[in-house]
Amino acid sequence: MNINIMKKLKCGLLILSTITASSISYGEESDYLSTTNIQISYAKDADNDFITGYGSDGGKRIQYRFEHQSENSWGENYVFFDVVDLESPAGAAFGEGDTNTRENYGLWNTTLQMSKIFDTDLNFGIIKDIGLEGRFEHGSFFNYKSTAFGASLYLDVPYFQGKQDKFQLTWWRRSNCDDFVTGPFGSADGSCYDNHNFWGLTTRKHWEMFGIKWSHQTFLRYQQETTSDANDPDAAARHNRIFLEIELFAQVYKNLEVGARLEHFYDEGGIDYNRTTFTPEGKSNTIPMVVIKYTFH
């Protein structure tokens, strides 16, 4: 195995073990959420998406996901790591560059919650907590990497008031880069993408109906443009981009759940680039998937 991959794996396991230890050390306090699961999903036709853009051809997609969510006395953590098997090479539209049919993508988002830091309930009307956010991403596709820091509001919203429920609005200031924009296909000076505002809505809901336990999770992310010209030839410019992921699961047997995930992706500047003229074409894509999930705890 590649030495760099081994180093990344060890680093990831160290981070994960720290996160997990920080959550399970409060085992007697049931108010702290801690859940870890593995998933496998299948899409019949997956074209360009949030993980593997830049002209991937349509085709089947099998996605393996490791996901961990936990709360502790300081705040909470959300971690997932995806391995994505594509029917056709991710960068096939270019005929060169990254042409792997297997890619991976990982994300770690950590939050410091003011109510826990100051050990007091916050009562600002609909606002029930304030968070300080750190978000870190890495993907194998063109060696993508990202860091972002910001703040969030936890809102007291009807139907999202259970112990494990969540309704959260977040703002990050994000910096991201990959070998596409810094390489021969990218910006003239080889710089990374323009720093930009990144907005998010996260919801989570657990309930029981018809004698079955159900869970729902939604991630809505909006990348704010750094240029109002959708035809801007600068490859480092950021365009309005929307990513939506909606999940619905039903518990069918003990720790086993089945469900569906819907991904919707839109980029005003496009992700199907003609690498000779760099003229973007608008792109929108929706991917439905069936998912099987096994939860460890």
N, C-alpha and C positions, 0 to 999 in steps of 0.2 A: 504494500500500500504506500502511496505517495507520502513522504515525510511531512509535507505541509498539511495534508489532509489529516494525518495523525495528530499533529499539533493542534489543529482546529477542533478535532474531536475531543481531545483531552481537555482543552480549554472550555468547550461546551459542557462537558460532563462535570467539570469543576464548578462552573456557574450554576448548573442545574442542581448539583448536590447541595450547594449553599442555599439556593432558593428553597429546595425541598426541606432541608433541615430547619430553616427559619420558620416554615409553616407547620411542620408536624411536631415541633417541640412544644406546641401549645395544645397537645392532644386532648386535654380535658376541657378545653374551651370550645364548645360546639359552634360558637358564633364565627369562628375562623373557617373559611372555606378552603379546602385543599382537594384538588381532583387532578388525576393524571389519566390520560387515555391514549389509545392508539386507534387509528382509523384507516380504512381503505375505501377509496371512492373511484367511481368509473364514469367517464363521460364518453358518449358515442361520437361526438364531434366537437373538438376543442381547437379553436383557431388561436389568434393572438390573445394574450391575457396578461394579467398583472405581473406574472412571474417570467414568462417567456414571450416577450414581444419581438419587435424587429423582424416581422415577416415570416413567422412560423406557418407552415402549411397546416390545413385542417386535417383532423384525424382523431383516432381514439386516444384517450388519455387515462392512465391509471395513476392515482396519486396516493402515496402513503404518508400519513401524518402522525407525528408525536406531539401531543398537546398537554400543557401543564398550566393550571391556574391555582394560585394560592394567595391567602391573606396572612398577614403577620401583625405584630404590634406597631410596625412603622407604616405599613401600607399594603400594597399588593403587587403581584407579579403575574405576567402572562407570557408564556413561551410556547412557540411551536416550531417544528422543523418538518419540512416537506421534502419528499423525494418524488419527482415527477417523471413518469415514463411516457414518452410521446411516440406516436406512430411514425412521425417524420421528424427529421432534424429541426431543432428549434430555430436555427438561422438559415433555413433552406432557401429563403427568398434571395439571399445574397450570393449563394453558391460558394462562399468562403467564410472565413472567420469561425464562429462557434457553430458546429454542425453536430453536436451530441444529441442523442435521442433520450438521454437521461440527464436531468438537471435537479439541483436541490436549492432550497431557499429556507432561511431561518429568520425568526424575529424574536426579540426579547423586549418587552415593554414593562418598565418598572415605575411604580407610583408611590410617592410619599404623601400620605393623607394627613391634612392639618388636624383633624379631630383626634387622630391617634398620636401625633407628635406632641400636641398640647394636652392630651388626655381630657378632652371636653367635647360635648356635643355642640355642633354649630347650628344655629337657628337663624337663617337668613331667608325666611319664607320658603320658597320652592327649592332653594339651595341648601342641601343637607351636608355637603362636604366640599372641600377644595383640595386639589391634588397638584403636586409638582411632578412633571413627567419626563422620563428618559426613554428613548426608543432607539433600538439598534437593529440593523438588518444586514444580511449578507446572502448573496445568491451566487451560484456557480456560473450562471449565464452571463458571459462577458465580465465575470468577476465583479458583480454588482455589490456595492456597499453603501451604507447610509447611517447617519447619526442625526438625531433630532431631540430637542429639549423644549419643554413648554409647560402649560398648565391646563387643568381640567376642572369642570364643575360636575359634581354628582347631584342629580336633581330628584326631588320627591315628586314622582309622577304616578298617577293612578294606574293600577294593574302592574306596576313594577315596584312593589313595596315588600316583597318577601325577603327572607334573610339572604338568599342567594341571587336575588334579582338585582339588576343594574340598569340605570339610564344615565349615561355619561357623555358630556360634550367636551371635546379636547381641541386645543390649538398647540401645534408644534412649529418651531422654526427649523427647517430641515436642510441638511446638506447631503447630496448623494452623487455618486460617481460610478462609472463603469468603463471597461476597456473599449467600448464602442465609441463613446464620446471623446475619450482621450487618445484613441487610436486613429488609423487611417481613414475611418468613416466619419470622424467627429469634428469638433470645433477646430477652427484654423490655428489657434494657439495651443491646442491640446489640453485646455483647462477642463475642469469638471463642470457639472451642471450648475446653473445659477441657484444660489440659495433662495428658498421660497417658503411661503406659508403653507402649512399642511393642516387640514381641519378634519375632525373625526366625530362621529356619533357611534357609540357602542351601547347596545342593549342586550340584556340577558333576562330570561324568564323561565321559571320552573313551575309546573302545576300538575294536577292529577285530574283526569277526565276519563269516564267510562272504565274506571278501574285500572287505568294505564298511566304511568308517569311520563310526562312530556317535558321537553326542554327546547328552548329557542334561543338563538344567538344571531345578532346582526352586527356587521361591521360596515359602516359607510365612511369612505375616505374621499376627501376632495383636495387635490393639488391645485393651488392657486397660481395662475399664470404670472410670468415675469415679463411677458410681452403680449400686447393686444393683437399682434399680427400673426394669424394662424399660418401664414406663408413665410414667416421669418426664416431665412436660410441658416441662421446661427444654430448649430446643433446643440449648443449648451443652453439655449433658452428653454424655459419650462412653459408648457401650455396647460390650459384648464383640463384637468383629468379627474375622472370619477371612477371609483372602484366600490362595488357593492357586493357583499357576501352575506347571504341569508341561509340559516340552517334550521331544520326542524327534525327532532329525533323523538322516537317512541321506544320506551324500554320494553323489550319483548321477553327477556329471560335474565333474571338476576342482573349481572353487570353488562349484559349485551343489549345494544340499541341499534335500531335501523332507522334510516331517515333519508333526507335529501338536502343537497346544498345547491344554491343557485348563485352563480357569479355573473356580474354584469360589469363590463369595462367600457369606458368611453374616453377618448383622447381627442381634444379639439385639433391638436396639431398633427394627429395621425401617428401610427407606428409602422405603416407600410411605406418605407422610404425608398425612393429611387436614389441609389447611392451615387449616381453620376450628377444629378441636378439637385438632390436634396429637397425636392418638392414634396411636401407631406400631403397625404390624402386623409381626410377625416375617417375615423374608425370607431365603430361601436360593435360590441360583441356580447352575447349572452350564452352562458354555458350551464345547463342543468346536469346534476350528477346524482347518482344514488350512492349512499354511504353506509358502511357498517362500522360501528364503534364499540370498542370494549374498554370499559372504565375499571381501573385498578382499585381506586378508592375515592 
